[in-house]
Amino acid sequence: MRFRTLRDVDVSGKRVIVREDLNVPLADGHVADDTRIRAALETLRFLRKQGGRIAVLSHLGRPDGKIVPRLSLAPVARDLAALLGTTVEFAADCVGPLAHEAVSGLGDGDIVILENVRFHPEEERNDPDFARALASLGELYVDDAFGTAHRAHASTEGIAHLLPSVAGFLMQRELDALAALTTNPRRPFVCAIGGAKVKDKVGVFTQLLQRVSAFVVGGGMANTFLAAQGIDVGRSLRDDDLEPARGILQDAQRRSVPLHLPSDAVVAPSFNDDEAPQTVPIADVGTQMILDIGPRTADAYAAVLRDAKTIVFNGPMGVYEKPAYRNGTRVVGEAIAEATRHGATSVVGGGDAAAAAHMLGFAEAMTHVSTGGGATLEFLEGRTLPGVAALEASAT
């Protein structure tokens, strides 16, 4: 990947449009989790220090091209101001007179957050006129929103063809970290992969089977692989169609890549029955539901991970949100943290994996925790990310 970064341009006195991913959860009009806002701080602080006049674009939620007051970015502006310790202005639109007035009033180092770009239906259609309207606000475009890099939208792809464009520090860190998984990774390279469905991650398995030394598998997708081998997983979450799992198992066998599956599990009569969890061998699941990998499996997975030199954690091992079913994810996370302390490179692949890492306290020990969900998956699947391709085109 060849693209320019913030250190390649002079921003002093320039109007700089920065696309961030500030799609944060809100509760009662306040930011409930500021992780994504904090991830943007390095880029914004650098631009302020260098004297840029900063207009921040972002989306929030899915307003479907309509003005939805509860999805306004105004609370985000307040939170960002507190984190930066400075005034952050807010403009009630991202294009038109209100936006132009707000941006034209900026001094060196000032920041304004413009209203939710998805209040305009033209954003998700990547409408050329809308992209030009956004571009007219600035002299330089900085894409720092890796979490939306897989979307060919006006504020992520269209605008990058209209202004000199560079990657922000978060975008740069994300791409560097993920590239380490696909370009000459140190071996052994282990993927700890979980989540609900195999069919959602067929592309990830297909790409990583060409690179990894082993997989350790948990979550609903482990149930699908077990079922594909003829093992009865009771009423556990699994894919109805077992053919994708069978194809992956065959490919792993052909490539001599171990795909480790649970030998025991924590089960309960139903998803909401947290009072009666039991640990049973996989052969004895019966009519119950598998809600976590068992302790024997967790220890076996941890042993594989502790010997790894490159690790990607791409999904929890069970229903980590519930205390009764988070041990597998915790043990796996602690093993990855231990390997990292001994020199391994570890990347947490965004989405539920990142949420689990933060909740269970091992995020800080990782080499990198991705802010992307879909973007991380598509990168690992080998797909072209439109936002990144646009940055590369701008650099030529």
ZAROLUM-940051 format. One line per 8 residues: for each residue x, y negated, z of N, C-alpha, C. Coordinates in steps of 0.02 Angstrom, whole numbers, m for minus. Layout:
BEGIN
X/Y/Z/X/Y/Z/X/Y/Z ~ ... $
//
This chain:
BEGIN
42/59/0/0/0/0/44/m62/0 ~ 30/m107/m46/67/m169/m51/20/m228/m47 ~ 25/m266/7/m16/m325/16/23/m375/58 ~ 3/m438/53/36/m489/93/4/m493/162 ~ 42/m518/210/17/m525/278/22/m598/300 ~ m1/m612/360/m1/m680/386/68/m711/386 ~ 119/m670/395/187/m698/400/214/m718/331 ~ 177/m703/278/199/m721/211/171/m787/186 $
131/m821/227/98/m883/204/105/m938/257 ~ 99/m1000/233/99/m1059/276/27/m1080/285 ~ 2/m1080/347/m68/m1097/359/m77/m1167/389 ~ m23/m1202/402/m28/m1266/437/m72/m1315/399 ~ m123/m1340/433/m168/m1389/404/m216/m1362/352 ~ m215/m1297/341/m258/m1267/290/m322/m1239/321 ~ m376/m1241/281/m439/m1210/301/m433/m1135/287 ~ m435/m1095/339/m423/m1023/334/m487/m986/351 $
m512/m947/303/m570/m905/316/m545/m837/340 ~ m567/m817/399/m545/m754/429/m604/m707/436 ~ m601/m650/403/m653/m599/411/m633/m554/468 ~ m671/m557/522/m660/m512/579/m720/m463/584 ~ m709/m409/619/m764/m363/635/m785/m376/707 ~ m833/m421/715/m857/m439/782/m926/m409/793 ~ m936/m351/765/m1000/m315/772/m1002/m280/840 ~ m1016/m319/891/m1012/m295/960/m1083/m283/987 $
m1089/m239/1037/m1155/m230/1068/m1174/m289/1112 ~ m1237/m308/1108/m1264/m363/1149/m1316/m336/1197 ~ m1320/m367/1256/m1371/m350/1305/m1396/m414/1337 ~ m1460/m428/1329/m1490/m489/1357/m1454/m552/1335 ~ m1434/m552/1271/m1402/m612/1244/m1329/m621/1262 ~ m1299/m570/1291/m1228/m574/1309/m1190/m515/1279 ~ m1126/m524/1268/m1083/m471/1242/m1075/m417/1295 ~ m1093/m355/1277/m1089/m300/1324/m1022/m264/1323 $
m987/m268/1267/m921/m236/1260/m881/m280/1213 ~ m827/m310/1238/m789/m358/1198/m727/m328/1165 ~ m724/m261/1159/m664/m227/1132/m646/m255/1063 ~ m695/m263/1019/m680/m286/952/m659/m360/951 ~ m686/m399/997/m666/m469/1002/m593/m473/1024 ~ m575/m434/1074/m506/m433/1098/m458/m411/1043 ~ m480/m365/1001/m437/m340/947/m421/m395/896 ~ m465/m446/892/m454/m501/845/m409/m556/872 $
m394/m555/937/m361/m611/969/m291/m625/941 ~ m253/m574/926/m184/m586/903/m184/m628/839 ~ m226/m611/792/m229/m649/730/m253/m720/742 ~ m305/m728/781/m332/m795/792/m284/m839/832 ~ m250/m810/881/m201/m850/919/m143/m872/874 ~ m121/m827/830/m67/m844/784/m88/m902/738 ~ m148/m897/710/m172/m949/666/m178/m1016/702 ~ m201/m1015/764/m206/m1077/803/m137/m1107/814 $
m91/m1064/834/m23/m1088/848/10/m1118/786 ~ m6/m1089/727/23/m1113/665/m14/m1172/635 ~ m67/m1195/668/m102/m1254/645/m153/m1243/592 ~ m178/m1180/585/m231/m1167/538/m298/m1195/563 ~ m342/m1208/516/m410/m1231/533/m456/m1172/517 ~ m480/m1139/569/m503/m1070/565/m579/m1064/564 ~ m604/m1034/510/m676/m1018/504/m683/m943/504 ~ m717/m916/554/m723/m843/563/m789/m818/534 $
m784/m768/492/m843/m733/465/m849/m665/498 ~ m909/m643/509/m922/m575/533/m995/m557/520 ~ m1009/m493/526/m1078/m471/528/m1093/m448/599 ~ m1156/m437/614/m1177/m409/678/m1241/m371/666 ~ m1237/m305/676/m1297/m263/669/m1319/m257/596 ~ m1383/m239/588/m1412/m228/522/m1476/m270/514 ~ m1468/m334/501/m1527/m376/494/m1562/m369/426 ~ m1531/m331/380/m1561/m318/314/m1577/m382/276 $
m1531/m429/277/m1538/m489/237/m1588/m539/263 ~ m1608/m531/325/m1656/m578/355/m1625/m610/417 ~ m1651/m669/436/m1627/m702/497/m1660/m668/556 ~ m1620/m636/598/m1644/m600/657/m1609/m633/717 ~ m1644/m675/754/m1611/m713/808/m1572/m671/858 ~ m1596/m612/875/m1561/m571/924/m1494/m545/897 ~ m1482/m552/831/m1419/m530/801/m1375/m591/782 ~ m1388/m647/813/m1346/m706/803/m1277/m696/833 $
m1227/m726/803/m1158/m723/829/m1144/m776/882 ~ m1194/m815/901/m1183/m867/951/m1154/m839/1016 ~ m1179/m782/1043/m1149/m755/1104/m1076/m735/1095 ~ m1059/m713/1034/m990/m694/1019/m945/m756/1022 ~ m970/m811/996/m930/m874/999/m915/m893/1071 ~ m965/m885/1115/m954/m902/1185/m902/m856/1217 ~ m907/m791/1201/m860/m742/1229/m789/m755/1203 ~ m784/m770/1139/m718/m784/1109/m687/m846/1141 $
m727/m897/1153/m702/m957/1185/m673/m942/1253 ~ m707/m900/1291/m682/m883/1358/m616/m844/1354 ~ m612/m799/1305/m551/m759/1298/m492/m800/1274 ~ m505/m848/1230/m452/m891/1204/m435/m948/1251 ~ m482/m965/1295/m472/m1022/1339/m474/m1088/1302 ~ m516/m1092/1251/m522/m1153/1212/m593/m1158/1185 ~ m609/m1215/1156/m675/m1224/1127/m680/m1186/1061 ~ m734/m1149/1053/m750/m1117/989/m818/m1142/967 $
m818/m1178/911/m881/m1204/884/m922/m1148/853 ~ m986/m1160/845/m1030/m1112/812/m1072/m1148/760 ~ m1075/m1120/700/m1116/m1148/646/m1173/m1100/633 ~ m1233/m1129/624/m1294/m1089/618/m1305/m1059/549 ~ m1255/m1064/505/m1257/m1030/441/m1185/m1018/418 ~ m1177/m972/371/m1109/m957/347/m1096/m988/278 ~ m1147/m1016/247/m1140/m1053/184/m1184/m1114/187 ~ m1178/m1158/137/m1222/m1216/135/m1198/m1274/178 $
m1241/m1325/185/m1221/m1387/219/m1197/m1377/291 ~ m1232/m1334/330/m1212/m1325/400/m1141/m1296/405 ~ m1126/m1247/361/m1060/m1217/362/m1007/m1266/339 ~ m1021/m1303/286/m971/m1351/260/m958/m1407/311 ~ m1011/m1430/343/m1001/m1482/394/m958/m1457/451 ~ m970/m1395/473/m932/m1367/529/m858/m1358/511 ~ m846/m1333/451/m776/m1320/431/m740/m1385/417 ~ m773/m1433/385/m740/m1496/369/m721/m1536/431 $
m756/m1522/487/m741/m1557/549/m685/m1526/590 ~ m655/m1472/567/m602/m1438/605/m537/m1477/601 ~ m502/m1478/658/m434/m1503/659/m385/m1445/661 ~ m321/m1459/660/m271/m1406/663/m280/m1366/727 ~ m284/m1299/720/m292/m1255/778/m363/m1245/802 ~ m411/m1280/771/m481/m1272/791/m512/m1209/760 ~ m565/m1185/793/m599/m1124/770/m674/m1137/770 ~ m706/m1111/717/m779/m1107/715/m799/m1037/695 $
m849/m1010/727/m879/m947/705/m942/m964/665 ~ m945/m938/604/m1003/m949/561/m1054/m893/573 ~ m1117/m909/562/m1171/m862/578/m1167/m798/536 ~ m1197/m746/561/m1198/m679/534/m1206/m678/458 ~ m1155/m653/423/m1157/m652/350/m1214/m607/324 ~ m1235/m558/364/m1288/m513/341/m1358/m543/349 ~ m1363/m604/372/m1427/m639/369/m1444/m657/296 ~ m1395/m650/252/m1405/m663/181/m1404/m596/143 $
m1456/m579/105/m1456/m515/69/m1400/m510/18 ~ m1374/m567/m4/m1321/m567/m55/m1255/m538/m28 ~ m1246/m538/38/m1184/m512/68/m1174/m439/49 ~ m1221/m397/65/m1212/m326/53/m1216/m307/m21 ~ m1244/m351/m61/m1246/m340/m134/m1181/m363/m167 ~ m1136/m393/m128/m1074/m421/m154/m1089/m469/m212 ~ m1138/m511/m201/m1160/m558/m252/m1104/m608/m268 ~ m1085/m616/m332/m1029/m661/m348/m1041/m734/m327 $
m1102/m758/m335/m1116/m827/m315/m1110/m837/m240 ~ m1131/m787/m202/m1124/m791/m129/m1051/m789/m109 ~ m1012/m746/m142/m940/m743/m129/m908/m810/m144 ~ m928/m842/m199/m900/m908/m215/m920/m959/m163 ~ m981/m955/m138/m1003/m1002/m86/m961/m994/m23 ~ m946/m932/m4/m902/m920/54/m832/m946/40 ~ m806/m932/m19/m738/m952/m36/m730/m1028/m38 ~ m784/m1063/m54/m780/m1136/m59/m765/m1169/9 $
m772/m1132/62/m759/m1159/129/m685/m1163/146 ~ m643/m1125/110/m573/m1120/132/m523/m1125/76 ~ m460/m1122/97/m403/m1122/50/m365/m1056/53 ~ m377/m1017/103/m342/m953/112/m390/m904/145 ~ m386/m841/126/m429/m789/156/m386/m739/192 ~ m405/m723/254/m371/m674/295/m421/m618/312 ~ m407/m557/289/m450/m500/306/m420/m464/365 ~ m454/m469/421/m431/m436/483/m482/m384/506 $
m530/m368/462/m587/m326/481/m581/m256/452 ~ m535/m217/480/m527/m149/454/m591/m109/459 ~ m630/m121/511/m692/m82/521/m742/m89/465 ~ m735/m141/423/m780/m151/366/m743/m145/299 ~ m681/m122/300/m641/m119/239/m669/m69/188 ~ m711/m23/211/m741/26/165/m804/0/132 ~ m823/m62/148/m883/m93/119/m863/m144/65 ~ m890/m137/5/m877/m185/m48/m930/m240/m43 $
m924/m282/8/m970/m336/20/m937/m402/1 ~ m977/m455/m2/m951/m520/m24/m897/m546/23 ~ m905/m537/88/m857/m565/137/m798/m519/149 ~ m799/m459/120/m743/m412/130/m706/m396/66 ~ m739/m402/10/m709/m385/m54/m714/m441/m105 ~ m774/m468/m114/m784/m519/m165/m741/m581/m155 ~ m739/m606/m93/m702/m668/m79/m627/m660/m89 ~ m601/m599/m80/m529/m588/m86/m503/m597/m157 $
m548/m595/m206/m528/m607/m275/m530/m681/m293 ~ m554/m723/m247/m565/m794/m263/m517/m840/m228 ~ m483/m816/m177/m435/m856/m139/m370/m817/m129 ~ m314/m852/m118/m255/m815/m96/m273/m776/m33 ~ m256/m711/m32/m282/m667/21/m226/m627/53 ~ m230/m621/120/m179/m584/158/m214/m542/211 ~ m178/m493/237/m203/m452/292/m187/m485/359 ~ m235/m483/405/m222/m504/473/m183/m451/511 $
m164/m467/573/m122/m421/611/m158/m356/628 ~ m223/m360/644/m261/m300/660/m266/m255/598 ~ m283/m284/541/m286/m245/480/m219/m212/465 ~ m166/m250/473/m99/m223/461/m82/m165/508 ~ m98/m173/572/m84/m120/621/m124/m57/604 ~ m187/m66/587/m230/m8/570/m200/31/511 ~ m183/m5/458/m159/28/398/m91/61/410 ~ m48/28/448/17/58/463/9/122/504 $
m36/119/554/m46/178/597/m75/236/558 ~ m124/223/516/m156/277/478/m110/303/423 ~ m70/258/395/m22/281/344/29/330/374 ~ 44/322/439/90/368/472/63/439/474 ~ m3/446/467/m33/513/467/m32/545/397 ~ m23/504/347/m28/530/279/37/526/239 ~ 87/492/266/151/484/231/206/513/275 ~ 229/573/259/284/605/295/276/606/370 $
219/630/397/211/633/470/260/683/500 ~ 283/667/561/327/714/596/287/776/616 ~ 319/833/614/285/895/630/313/925/694 ~ 272/964/730/204/985/714/155/927/715 ~ 107/928/668/54/878/661/m12/914/677 ~ m44/891/731/m105/925/754/m164/876/752 ~ m220/900/727/m281/861/727/m330/890/778 ~ m348/850/828/m401/869/875/m465/838/849 $
m510/879/827/m569/853/791/m633/880/822 ~ m680/835/833/m744/854/862/m800/815/829 ~ m853/803/867/m910/769/838/m965/818/822 ~ m1017/792/789/m1078/830/782/m1077/880/725 ~ m1057/858/665/m1069/899/606/m1007/909/563 ~ m998/970/539/m944/984/492/m956/947/426 ~ m1019/945/403/m1033/916/337/m1013/843/333 ~ m1011/808/390/m992/738/390/m916/729/383 $
m878/782/394/m805/775/393/m771/826/347 ~ m808/850/298/m778/896/249/m719/863/215 ~ m726/799/197/m671/764/163/m609/758/207 ~ m619/746/272/m563/742/318/m527/808/322 ~ m564/863/330/m533/929/332/m495/943/267 ~ m526/927/210/m495/942/145/m428/906/137 ~ m426/842/157/m364/805/152/m312/827/203 ~ m333/834/266/m285/850/318/m259/921/315 $
m298/966/284/m272/1034/276/m208/1036/235 ~ m197/984/195/m136/980/155/m77/955/195 ~ m91/931/257/m38/898/295/m27/925/365 ~ m80/947/399/m74/964/470/m43/1033/481 ~ m18/1041/541/7/1107/563/m47/1149/594 ~ m98/1115/625/m152/1151/658/m209/1104/673 ~ m269/1132/680/m328/1097/706/m347/1128/773 ~ m371/1086/819/m409/1111/877/m477/1079/873 $
m530/1120/876/m597/1097/857/m645/1104/916 ~ m684/1050/928/m735/1051/980/m799/1021/955 ~ m845/1006/1001/m907/974/983/m953/1019/942 ~ m1004/987/913/m1051/1025/873/m1019/1059/813 ~ m966/1029/787/m935/1060/728/m902/1127/746 ~ m877/1133/808/m850/1198/828/m905/1251/827 ~ m965/1231/848/m1021/1278/847/m1035/1301/775 ~ m1030/1255/728/m1042/1273/658/m990/1322/633 $
m927/1310/649/m875/1357/628/m885/1426/660 ~ m904/1426/724/m917/1490/757/m974/1527/723 ~ m1028/1491/709/m1085/1521/675/m1065/1548/606 ~ m1021/1511/572/m998/1533/506/m959/1598/509 ~ m932/1613/569/m896/1676/580/m942/1731/607 ~ m1007/1716/610/m1055/1766/633/m1066/1767/708 ~ m1042/1717/744/m1050/1715/817/m1114/1678/834 ~ m1154/1708/878/m1217/1677/898/m1203/1620/948 $
m1223/1559/928/m1211/1501/972/m1277/1477/1003 ~ m1327/1521/1005/m1390/1505/1039/m1425/1445/1009 ~ m1446/1399/1052/m1481/1339/1029/m1435/1279/1024 ~ m1371/1291/1018/m1322/1238/1014/m1329/1197/949 ~ m1310/1134/953/m1307/1092/894/m1259/1121/843 ~ m1282/1130/781/m1239/1152/727/m1271/1135/660 ~ m1232/1138/607/m1258/1126/539/m1303/1184/519 ~ m1356/1169/483/m1398/1222/455/m1362/1258/398 $
m1327/1220/357/m1291/1249/300/m1220/1267/323 ~ m1204/1331/322/m1140/1354/347/m1087/1359/292 ~ m1106/1348/230/m1058/1357/175/m999/1309/178 ~ m1009/1245/193/m950/1201/198/m900/1226/251 ~ m925/1250/307/m880/1276/360/m844/1338/336 ~ m880/1382/301/m848/1443/275/m793/1424/225 ~ m806/1373/184/m755/1352/136/m693/1324/170 ~ m702/1287/223/m645/1259/260/m606/1315/294 $
m641/1363/324/m607/1419/356/m565/1458/305 ~ m592/1468/246/m556/1505/194/m495/1465/171 ~ m503/1399/164/m447/1357/142/m392/1356/195 ~ m412/1352/259/m363/1353/313/m325/1419/314 ~ m360/1474/304/m327/1539/303/m279/1544/244 ~ m300/1519/186/m258/1521/126/m195/1481/135 ~ m200/1425/171/m143/1382/182/m104/1400/245 ~ m127/1450/282/m95/1471/345/m93/1415/396 $
m148/1377/399/m155/1324/449/m202/1348/504 ~ m179/1359/565/m223/1382/618/m280/1332/631 ~ m340/1358/635/m398/1318/652/m426/1347/716 ~ m404/1319/773/m420/1346/839/m493/1330/857 ~ m529/1381/880/m599/1373/900/m608/1396/972 ~ m661/1374/1005/m670/1390/1076/m676/1465/1091 ~ m645/1485/1146/m653/1554/1171/m702/1556/1229 ~ m715/1498/1260/m766/1493/1312/m799/1424/1306 $
m854/1416/1341/m893/1355/1334/m931/1340/1397 ~ m946/1275/1406/m991/1254/1459/m1061/1248/1428 ~ m1108/1284/1457/m1175/1288/1428/m1228/1268/1479 ~ m1287/1252/1454/m1345/1237/1496/m1408/1256/1457 ~ m1464/1264/1492/m1526/1283/1458/m1549/1231/1406 ~ m1534/1166/1419/m1554/1114/1372/m1506/1055/1377 ~ m1511/1010/1330/m1467/952/1327/m1474/908/1389 ~ m1534/904/1415/m1548/860/1472/m1543/895/1539 $
m1523/957/1539/m1517/994/1602/m1445/989/1627 ~ m1431/938/1668/m1363/926/1692/m1350/959/1760 ~ m1400/992/1788/m1393/1020/1855/m1369/1092/1855 ~ m1373/1125/1796/m1357/1197/1797/m1307/1217/1743 ~ m1251/1180/1736/m1202/1201/1686/m1166/1264/1708 ~ m1151/1307/1661/m1113/1368/1674/m1056/1374/1623 ~ m1002/1406/1644/m948/1421/1597/m953/1495/1578 ~ m956/1508/1513/m964/1577/1490/m917/1589/1431 $
m898/1653/1420/m862/1669/1358/m907/1654/1298 ~ m876/1638/1242/m915/1620/1183/m964/1675/1163 ~ m945/1737/1174/m989/1793/1156/m1052/1796/1199 ~ m1053/1758/1255/m1109/1764/1303/m1151/1700/1307 ~ m1151/1661/1254/m1191/1599/1254/m1266/1614/1260 ~ m1287/1668/1229/m1358/1688/1233/m1404/1635/1203 ~ m1455/1617/1239/m1504/1568/1214/m1490/1497/1237 ~ m1432/1487/1269/m1417/1421/1297/m1385/1375/1245 $
m1368/1314/1267/m1336/1264/1224/m1264/1253/1246 ~ m1218/1253/1198/m1148/1236/1212/m1143/1160/1214 ~ m1118/1132/1270/m1113/1060/1279/m1042/1036/1290 ~ m995/1083/1297/m924/1066/1303/m883/1129/1292 ~ m820/1119/1271/m775/1176/1270/m761/1197/1342 ~ m747/1261/1352/m734/1286/1419/m663/1270/1443 ~ m648/1281/1507/m582/1264/1534/m526/1305/1504 ~ m539/1369/1488/m487/1410/1456/m469/1381/1387 $
m521/1362/1350/m510/1332/1284/m473/1266/1291 ~ m494/1224/1338/m462/1159/1348/m388/1166/1363 ~ m371/1214/1405/m300/1226/1421/m261/1250/1360 ~ m293/1293/1320/m259/1318/1259/m248/1262/1209 ~ m298/1218/1201/m291/1162/1156/m237/1114/1181 ~ m235/1104/1247/m186/1058/1276/m115/1084/1263 ~ m105/1149/1266/m39/1177/1253/m17/1164/1181 ~ m63/1170/1134/m47/1156/1064/m29/1082/1055 $
m68/1038/1087/m58/966/1079/6/941/1112 ~ 24/970/1169/84/946/1204/147/957/1163 ~ 146/1006/1117/205/1020/1076/206/980/1011 ~ 154/940/998/148/905/934/191/842/933 ~ 211/822/873/248/760/862/204/706/830 ~ 151/728/795/101/682/767/33/710/784 ~ m12/666/809/m78/689/830/m131/639/807 ~ m186/664/779/m244/622/768/m302/652/808 $
m334/609/848/m392/629/888/m453/600/853 ~ m495/643/825/m549/619/781/m617/643/803 ~ m627/648/868/m694/664/892/m691/702/958 ~ m740/689/1002/m740/720/1068/m754/795/1066 ~ m736/829/1119/m743/901/1123/m811/923/1149 ~ m850/876/1175/m915/893/1202/m955/829/1215 ~ m1007/835/1255/m1050/778/1270/m1016/738/1326 ~ m963/701/1306/m920/667/1355/m956/614/1394 $
m1013/589/1369/m1049/537/1405/m1077/561/1472 ~ m1084/627/1478/m1111/656/1540/m1055/688/1580 ~ m1050/672/1645/m995/698/1686/m988/774/1683 ~ m1043/810/1678/m1040/883/1679/m1007/913/1617 ~ m1003/871/1563/m981/899/1500/m923/859/1468 ~ m883/827/1510/m828/787/1483/m759/817/1497 ~ m756/873/1532/m690/899/1551/m648/916/1490 ~ m678/946/1439/m640/966/1380/m607/906/1346 $
m645/852/1337/m618/792/1306/m565/761/1350 ~ m576/762/1416/m527/733/1462/m461/772/1460 ~ m464/838/1461/m403/879/1460/m365/869/1395 ~ m402/869/1340/m371/859/1274/m339/789/1272 ~ m375/738/1296/m348/670/1295/m286/663/1338 ~ m286/695/1396/m227/691/1439/m167/727/1408 ~ m180/781/1372/m125/816/1338/m96/772/1282 ~ m139/737/1246/m115/692/1193/m74/635/1225 $
m98/609/1281/m62/556/1315/7/580/1337 ~ 10/641/1363/75/669/1385/122/677/1326 ~ 96/703/1270/138/710/1210/163/642/1187 ~ 121/591/1191/140/524/1170/195/496/1214 ~ 190/508/1279/243/485/1325/309/518/1310 ~ 307/577/1278/369/612/1261/389/600/1188 ~ 360/548/1157/384/528/1091/339/543/1032 ~ 282/576/1043/237/590/987/202/526/965 $
182/525/902/139/472/875/67/495/879 ~ 24/457/912/m46/477/921/m92/422/897 ~ m141/442/857/m190/395/830/m260/420/848 ~ m299/376/879/m369/392/894/m411/362/838 ~ m452/404/807/m484/386/744/m548/347/747 ~ m556/302/794/m614/259/794/m679/293/813 ~ m735/257/811/m800/285/824/m806/316/893 ~ m836/376/895/m845/411/959/m779/430/991 $
m729/444/951/m663/461/980/m635/403/1020 ~ m640/343/991/m615/284/1026/m656/270/1089 ~ m722/277/1083/m766/266/1141/m748/315/1197 ~ m736/378/1180/m718/428/1230/m651/411/1261 ~ m603/390/1220/m536/373/1246/m539/316/1296 ~ m580/266/1281/m586/210/1327/m623/231/1391 ~ m678/268/1383/m717/288/1441/m677/332/1489 ~ m637/378/1461/m602/426/1504/m532/403/1522 $
m512/343/1500/m451/313/1525/m386/332/1493 ~ m388/364/1433/m325/381/1402/m310/339/1340 ~ m351/289/1325/m340/247/1266/m274/210/1271 ~ m258/183/1330/m198/143/1337/m134/182/1324 ~ m137/248/1332/m78/290/1323/m66/308/1250 ~ m114/295/1206/m108/314/1137/m65/265/1097 ~ m34/289/1044/4/244/1000/m42/193/968 ~ m101/215/947/m148/169/914/m218/196/921 $
m265/151/939/m336/168/941/m370/128/886 ~ m397/161/837/m426/126/780/m491/92/799 ~ m503/34/769/m567/m1/778/m616/20/724 ~ m595/60/677/m639/81/623/m677/144/640 ~ m734/152/610/m772/214/615/m773/245/546 ~ m819/221/504/m823/245/436/m760/230/396 ~ m729/172/408/m668/155/371/m611/203/387 ~ m605/222/450/m553/270/469/m565/337/435 $
m627/361/437/m643/424/405/m628/423/331 ~ m648/369/297/m638/366/225/m563/361/209 ~ m524/327/250/m452/325/240/m423/395/245 ~ m443/431/298/m416/498/308/m440/546/254 ~ m496/530/222/m521/571/167/m485/556/102 ~ m441/505/103/m405/487/43/m442/441/m4 ~ m497/412/18/m535/367/m25/m503/298/m28 ~ m517/263/m81/m496/193/m88/m543/149/m47 $
m516/107/m5/m556/60/34/m560/m6/m4 ~ m620/m28/m25/m626/m88/m66/m592/m149/m37 ~ m598/m159/29/m567/m217/60/m492/m216/54 ~ m462/m157/61/m389/m151/55/m368/m157/m18 ~ m405/m128/m64/m389/m133/m135/m390/m206/m157 ~ m436/m246/m130/m440/m316/m148/m378/m354/m123 ~ m354/m337/m63/m293/m368/m38/m233/m350/m82 ~ m231/m287/m104/m177/m267/m148/m180/m303/m214 $
m240/m312/m241/m247/m348/m304/m225/m420/m297 ~ m239/m450/m239/m220/m520/m228/m144/m529/m224 ~ m109/m476/m205/m37/m480/m196/1/m473/m262 ~ m33/m453/m315/2/m442/m379/8/m506/m419 $
//
